[in-house]
Amino acid sequence: MKIACVGGGPASLYFSILTKLVDPSHDITIYERNPAGSTYGWGVTYWDELLHNLQAADPESAREISESSVRWDSWVVHVRDRATVRAEEGEEGFGIGRHKLLGILTERAASLGVRVEFSREIADEDELAGADLVVAGDGVNSVLRERHADHFGTDVAVGRNTYIWLGTTKVFDAFTFAFVETEHGWIWCYGYGFGKDHSTCVIECSPATWQGLGLHEASEADSLALLEKLFADILDGHPLIGRADADGSAHWLHFRTLTNRKWYRGSLVLMGDAAHTTHYSVGAGTALALGDAFSLVNALHGETRLESALARYERERKSAIRSAQKAARYSAQWYENLPRYVNLPPMQLFALLFQRRSRLLPHVPPRLYYRAGQAAGHVAGQLWSLRGLKRRLGSKAE
């Protein structure tokens, strides 16, 4: 097949890698509108399950990704100056610089014979008329998707809170949450390392707090200065690093949750953020984009007709990501309703922070939900202990 991928993000790059590994005869070109080496964002997160999948699919790129990632297995929560709670969890998390990730995948794709054309913007799939398949991996603002928005059934839900994606030279050794109370309401951040000398710091607040603090009209420099003061306790004197718009304003956003009723039209298929987005608070965006790549490759090489393959990809992938989309929606709503939880005792807040994906939590008084969870955990622990005792007694009897 002759395949054109529009957008040089993780989804397009990994799709091209896996497709070449399955059949090197495929003719694949990736068109990226930005120059080589330029990208937005700081670090991205992923979890151990994704790393296992990458190792199984392409050990070479997985090894480089793993070696370039920062790992953590603990979480820290700061609430005012009231408490810091640290918990060791069984699941490992990973952070890697977006620039580094794209570099690894670009080099790997090129080594397999994929052509990557930078500074090449594609505004219409008609420009790629010779391609058997056009993969739209051009992000949430996909030009190719928007040309047929009615067909795809594109829907965008805009989140209430405002957020800004920043970097810092403070290296967090755990995934860090910090909640700060101001006279205008709460503001909070998520911080995680992604390299030897940098971390990501995502800061979020309600519109009332954003405007009350004057962040809606502050320049980037003034915004960063205020945020550094508010989060001084966790930054330890390190600066925050932003990316100003052309007019020098800070890059505050409202998260847009995007869904599509259809994922393909003829030989045009959506992938990654062009097809779906999930709120950043669940850290699933990169994993879902790479999951799209896995699924599309499997469908293309498991079906004899292109239309059947794309229909299978749409059906299977929409089903696979449904739970992540629901979890992301509940997680975003938890933060939008932070005052409901933030004055709980530290351990209760910490527990409910990790239960924020629950569909029941918004409908149950927080303290009651916490006590019910503690009771259920105690019962489960007792049952686990009894089973373990029976196994040990059984082994001794044998």
C-alpha positions as CSV (number, residue, x, y, z in Angstrom):
1,M,0.0,0.0,0.0
2,K,0.9,3.6,-0.5
3,I,0.2,5.3,2.8
4,A,0.3,9.0,3.7
5,C,0.2,10.1,7.4
6,V,-0.6,13.7,8.1
7,G,0.9,14.8,11.3
8,G,4.2,13.6,12.8
9,G,3.0,12.9,16.4
10,P,3.5,9.6,18.3
11,A,0.4,7.9,16.7
12,S,1.5,8.5,13.1
13,L,5.1,7.6,13.8
14,Y,4.4,4.4,15.7
15,F,1.8,3.3,13.1
16,S,4.4,3.7,10.4
17,I,7.0,1.7,12.4
18,L,4.6,-1.2,13.1
19,T,3.3,-1.2,9.5
20,K,6.9,-1.4,8.1
21,L,7.8,-4.2,10.5
22,V,4.8,-6.2,9.3
23,D,5.5,-5.6,5.6
24,P,8.5,-3.5,4.6
25,S,7.1,-3.1,1.1
26,H,4.6,-0.5,2.2
27,D,5.3,2.9,0.9
28,I,4.8,5.3,3.8
29,T,5.3,9.1,4.0
30,I,4.7,11.3,7.0
31,Y,3.9,14.9,6.5
32,E,4.6,17.2,9.5
33,R,3.7,20.9,9.2
34,N,6.3,22.0,11.8
35,P,10.1,22.1,11.3
36,A,12.2,19.1,12.4
37,G,13.0,19.3,16.1
38,S,10.2,21.6,17.1
39,T,7.3,20.5,19.3
40,Y,5.0,21.8,22.0
41,G,4.7,20.5,25.5
42,W,7.1,19.2,28.0
43,G,6.9,15.7,29.3
44,V,4.2,13.1,28.8
45,T,3.3,10.2,31.1
46,Y,2.7,6.6,30.5
47,W,2.4,3.4,32.7
48,D,4.0,0.0,32.9
49,E,1.3,-1.7,30.8
50,L,2.2,0.4,27.8
51,L,5.9,-0.2,28.2
52,H,5.2,-4.0,28.1
53,N,3.2,-3.6,24.9
54,L,6.0,-1.5,23.3
55,Q,8.6,-4.1,24.2
56,A,6.5,-6.8,22.6
57,A,5.8,-4.8,19.4
58,D,9.2,-3.3,18.7
59,P,11.9,-4.0,21.3
60,E,14.4,-1.6,19.6
61,S,12.3,1.6,20.1
62,A,11.0,0.4,23.4
63,R,14.5,0.0,24.8
64,E,15.3,3.6,23.8
65,I,12.1,4.9,25.2
66,S,12.6,3.1,28.5
67,E,16.2,4.3,28.9
68,S,15.1,7.9,28.2
69,S,12.3,7.8,30.7
70,V,12.0,8.9,34.4
71,R,10.3,6.4,36.7
72,W,8.3,6.8,39.9
73,D,6.3,4.6,42.1
74,S,5.2,7.1,44.8
75,W,2.8,10.0,44.9
76,V,3.0,13.1,47.1
77,V,0.2,15.4,48.0
78,H,0.6,18.9,49.5
79,V,-2.4,20.7,50.9
80,R,-1.8,24.2,52.1
81,D,1.0,23.7,54.7
82,R,-1.2,21.2,56.5
83,A,0.3,17.9,55.4
84,T,2.3,16.1,52.9
85,V,1.2,12.5,52.3
86,R,3.4,10.0,50.5
87,A,2.2,6.7,49.3
88,E,4.0,3.8,47.7
89,E,1.9,2.2,44.9
90,G,2.3,-1.0,43.1
91,E,2.1,0.5,39.6
92,E,5.1,2.3,38.1
93,G,4.6,5.5,36.2
94,F,7.0,6.9,33.6
95,G,7.7,10.4,32.2
96,I,9.5,11.2,29.0
97,G,10.1,14.5,27.2
98,R,7.8,14.8,24.2
99,H,10.7,16.1,22.1
100,K,12.8,13.0,23.1
101,L,9.9,10.6,22.4
102,L,9.3,12.1,18.9
103,G,13.0,12.0,18.2
104,I,13.3,8.3,19.0
105,L,10.2,7.4,17.0
106,T,11.3,9.5,14.0
107,E,14.7,7.9,13.8
108,R,13.3,4.5,14.2
109,A,10.7,5.1,11.4
110,A,13.4,6.5,9.1
111,S,15.6,3.5,9.7
112,L,12.8,1.3,8.4
113,G,12.4,3.3,5.2
114,V,9.6,5.7,6.2
115,R,9.9,9.2,4.6
116,V,9.3,12.1,7.0
117,E,8.8,15.4,5.4
118,F,8.9,18.4,7.8
119,S,7.6,21.9,7.2
120,R,4.9,20.3,4.9
121,E,1.4,21.2,5.7
122,I,-1.5,19.2,4.1
123,A,-4.8,21.1,4.0
124,D,-6.8,18.7,1.8
125,E,-6.5,14.9,1.3
126,D,-6.8,15.7,-2.5
127,E,-3.2,16.7,-2.2
128,L,-2.5,13.0,-1.5
129,A,-4.6,11.6,-4.3
130,G,-2.1,8.8,-5.1
131,A,-2.3,7.4,-1.6
132,D,-4.3,4.2,-0.9
133,L,-4.7,5.2,2.7
134,V,-4.6,8.7,4.4
135,V,-4.1,8.6,8.1
136,A,-5.2,11.9,9.8
137,G,-2.9,12.1,12.9
138,D,-2.9,15.9,12.9
139,G,-4.2,16.4,16.4
140,V,-7.3,17.9,18.1
141,N,-7.5,20.7,15.5
142,S,-7.2,18.3,12.6
143,V,-7.7,20.1,9.3
144,L,-8.6,16.9,7.4
145,R,-11.3,16.0,10.0
146,E,-12.8,19.4,10.1
147,R,-13.3,19.4,6.3
148,H,-15.8,16.5,6.9
149,A,-17.0,17.3,10.4
150,D,-20.6,16.5,9.6
151,H,-19.6,13.0,8.3
152,F,-17.4,12.2,11.3
153,G,-20.0,13.6,13.8
154,T,-17.4,15.5,15.6
155,D,-18.4,16.7,19.1
156,V,-16.3,18.9,21.4
157,A,-17.1,19.4,25.1
158,V,-15.2,22.3,26.7
159,G,-14.1,21.9,30.3
160,R,-14.9,24.6,32.9
161,N,-11.5,25.0,34.5
162,T,-8.5,26.8,33.0
163,Y,-5.0,25.2,32.9
164,I,-1.5,25.9,31.7
165,W,1.2,23.4,30.7
166,L,4.6,24.5,32.0
167,G,8.1,23.1,32.5
168,T,10.4,23.6,35.5
169,T,14.0,22.8,36.4
170,K,12.8,21.3,39.7
171,V,13.1,17.6,39.3
172,F,10.3,15.8,41.2
173,D,11.2,12.4,42.5
174,A,7.6,11.4,42.8
175,F,4.3,12.3,41.1
176,T,3.4,15.5,43.0
177,F,0.1,17.2,43.6
178,A,0.0,20.6,45.3
179,F,-3.2,22.4,46.3
180,V,-2.9,26.1,47.3
181,E,-5.7,28.2,48.8
182,T,-5.9,31.9,47.8
183,E,-8.3,34.6,48.7
184,H,-9.9,33.9,45.3
185,G,-10.2,30.2,45.6
186,W,-8.0,27.1,45.1
187,I,-5.3,26.6,42.5
188,W,-3.4,23.4,42.1
189,C,-0.7,21.7,40.1
190,Y,0.4,18.2,38.9
191,G,4.2,17.8,38.7
192,Y,6.3,14.9,37.4
193,G,9.8,14.5,36.1
194,F,10.6,13.6,32.5
195,G,14.3,14.0,32.3
196,K,17.5,14.5,34.3
197,D,17.0,18.2,34.8
198,H,13.3,19.0,34.0
199,S,9.8,18.3,35.1
200,T,6.3,19.1,33.8
201,C,4.1,21.3,35.9
202,V,0.5,21.5,34.9
203,I,-1.4,24.2,36.8
204,E,-5.2,24.4,37.0
205,C,-7.9,26.5,38.7
206,S,-11.5,27.5,38.3
207,P,-12.4,30.5,36.1
208,A,-13.2,32.5,39.2
209,T,-9.8,31.9,40.7
210,W,-8.1,32.6,37.4
211,Q,-9.8,35.9,37.0
212,G,-9.5,36.8,40.7
213,L,-5.8,36.4,40.6
214,G,-5.6,38.5,37.5
215,L,-4.2,35.6,35.4
216,H,-6.7,36.3,32.6
217,E,-5.0,39.5,31.7
218,A,-1.4,39.0,32.9
219,S,1.5,38.6,30.6
220,E,3.4,35.3,30.6
221,A,6.2,36.8,32.6
222,D,3.8,38.1,35.3
223,S,1.9,34.9,35.3
224,L,5.0,32.8,35.9
225,A,6.2,35.1,38.6
226,L,2.8,34.8,40.5
227,L,2.7,31.0,40.0
228,E,6.2,30.6,41.3
229,K,5.3,32.5,44.4
230,L,2.1,30.4,45.0
231,F,4.0,27.1,44.5
232,A,7.2,28.1,46.1
233,D,7.1,25.3,48.7
234,I,7.3,22.6,46.0
235,L,9.5,24.4,43.5
236,D,12.3,25.0,46.0
237,G,13.4,28.2,44.2
238,H,13.3,26.7,40.7
239,P,11.7,28.7,37.9
240,L,8.6,27.8,35.9
241,I,9.1,27.8,32.1
242,G,6.4,28.6,29.7
243,R,5.9,29.2,26.0
244,A,4.4,32.6,25.2
245,D,2.0,33.4,22.4
246,A,3.1,35.8,19.8
247,D,1.8,38.7,21.8
248,G,3.6,37.6,25.0
249,S,0.5,36.3,26.8
250,A,0.4,33.2,28.8
251,H,-0.9,30.0,27.1
252,W,-4.0,29.3,29.3
253,L,-6.5,26.8,27.9
254,H,-9.8,25.1,28.6
255,F,-9.5,21.4,27.9
256,R,-11.6,20.1,25.0
257,T,-12.8,16.6,25.1
258,L,-13.3,15.5,21.5
259,T,-15.2,12.5,20.2
260,N,-16.3,11.4,16.8
261,R,-19.2,9.3,15.7
262,K,-17.3,7.9,12.7
263,W,-13.6,7.4,12.5
264,Y,-13.1,6.9,8.7
265,R,-14.4,8.2,5.4
266,G,-13.4,6.4,2.3
267,S,-9.6,5.9,2.5
268,L,-9.3,8.7,5.2
269,V,-9.0,7.5,8.8
270,L,-8.6,9.3,12.1
271,M,-6.0,8.4,14.8
272,G,-4.8,9.9,18.1
273,D,-6.1,13.3,19.2
274,A,-7.8,13.7,15.8
275,A,-10.1,10.9,16.8
276,H,-10.5,11.4,20.5
277,T,-9.1,13.3,23.5
278,T,-9.1,12.4,27.2
279,H,-8.5,14.8,30.1
280,Y,-4.8,15.1,31.0
281,S,-5.5,14.3,34.6
282,V,-5.6,10.6,33.8
283,G,-2.3,10.6,31.9
284,A,-3.6,8.4,29.1
285,G,-3.2,10.5,26.0
286,T,0.0,9.0,24.7
287,A,-1.0,5.4,25.6
288,L,-4.3,5.8,23.7
289,A,-2.6,7.3,20.7
290,L,-0.1,4.4,20.5
291,G,-3.0,2.0,21.1
292,D,-4.7,3.4,18.0
293,A,-1.6,2.6,16.0
294,F,-1.5,-1.0,17.3
295,S,-5.2,-1.4,16.5
296,L,-5.1,0.1,13.0
297,V,-2.1,-2.0,12.0
298,N,-3.8,-5.2,13.2
299,A,-7.0,-4.4,11.3
300,L,-5.2,-3.5,8.1
301,H,-3.3,-6.8,8.1
302,G,-6.2,-8.9,9.3
303,E,-8.7,-7.9,6.6
304,T,-8.5,-8.3,2.9
305,R,-10.5,-5.1,2.1
306,L,-9.7,-1.6,3.2
307,E,-13.2,-0.7,4.1
308,S,-13.6,-3.8,6.3
309,A,-10.3,-3.0,8.0
310,L,-11.2,0.5,8.8
311,A,-14.6,-0.5,10.0
312,R,-13.0,-3.1,12.3
313,Y,-10.5,-0.5,13.6
314,E,-13.3,1.9,14.4
315,R,-15.4,-0.7,16.1
316,E,-12.7,-2.3,18.2
317,R,-10.9,0.9,19.1
318,K,-14.0,2.9,20.1
319,S,-14.9,0.0,22.4
320,A,-11.4,-0.3,23.9
321,I,-11.2,3.4,24.8
322,R,-14.7,3.8,26.3
323,S,-13.6,3.1,29.8
324,A,-10.7,5.5,29.6
325,Q,-13.0,8.2,28.3
326,K,-15.4,7.7,31.2
327,A,-12.6,7.7,33.7
328,A,-11.2,10.9,32.3
329,R,-14.6,12.6,32.4
330,Y,-15.1,11.8,36.1
331,S,-11.5,12.8,36.9
332,A,-12.0,16.2,35.3
333,Q,-15.3,16.7,37.2
334,W,-13.5,15.8,40.5
335,Y,-11.2,18.8,40.0
336,E,-14.0,21.0,38.9
337,N,-15.7,20.2,42.2
338,L,-12.5,20.4,44.3
339,P,-14.1,22.4,47.2
340,R,-16.3,19.4,47.9
341,Y,-13.2,17.4,48.9
342,V,-10.2,19.6,49.7
343,N,-11.1,20.3,53.3
344,L,-11.2,16.7,54.2
345,P,-8.5,15.3,56.6
346,P,-5.4,14.7,54.6
347,M,-5.6,10.9,54.4
348,Q,-9.2,11.1,53.3
349,L,-8.4,13.7,50.6
350,F,-5.6,11.5,49.4
351,A,-7.8,8.4,49.2
352,L,-10.5,10.2,47.3
353,L,-8.0,11.8,45.0
354,F,-7.2,8.3,43.8
355,Q,-10.9,7.4,43.6
356,R,-11.7,10.4,41.4
357,R,-12.5,8.2,38.4
358,S,-15.4,6.6,40.3
359,R,-18.9,7.3,38.8
360,L,-20.4,6.9,42.3
361,L,-18.2,9.4,44.2
362,P,-20.0,12.5,42.9
363,H,-23.3,11.2,44.3
364,V,-22.1,10.0,47.7
365,P,-21.1,12.3,50.6
366,P,-17.2,12.2,50.5
367,R,-16.8,11.1,54.2
368,L,-19.3,8.3,53.8
369,Y,-17.7,7.2,50.5
370,Y,-14.3,7.1,52.3
371,R,-15.6,5.1,55.3
372,A,-17.4,2.6,52.9
373,G,-14.1,2.2,51.0
374,Q,-12.2,1.6,54.2
375,A,-14.7,-1.0,55.3
376,A,-14.7,-2.8,52.0
377,G,-10.9,-2.8,52.0
378,H,-10.8,-4.3,55.5
379,V,-13.2,-7.0,54.4
380,A,-11.2,-7.8,51.3
381,G,-8.0,-7.9,53.3
382,Q,-9.6,-10.3,55.8
383,L,-10.8,-12.6,52.9
384,W,-7.3,-12.4,51.3
385,S,-5.7,-13.4,54.6
386,L,-8.0,-16.3,55.1
387,R,-7.3,-17.6,51.6
388,G,-3.6,-17.3,52.2
389,L,-3.9,-19.2,55.5
390,K,-5.8,-22.0,53.9
391,R,-3.2,-22.3,51.1
392,R,-0.4,-22.4,53.6
393,L,-2.2,-25.0,55.7
394,G,-3.0,-27.0,52.6
395,S,0.7,-27.0,51.5
396,K,1.8,-28.1,54.9
397,A,-0.7,-30.9,54.9
398,E,0.5,-32.1,51.6
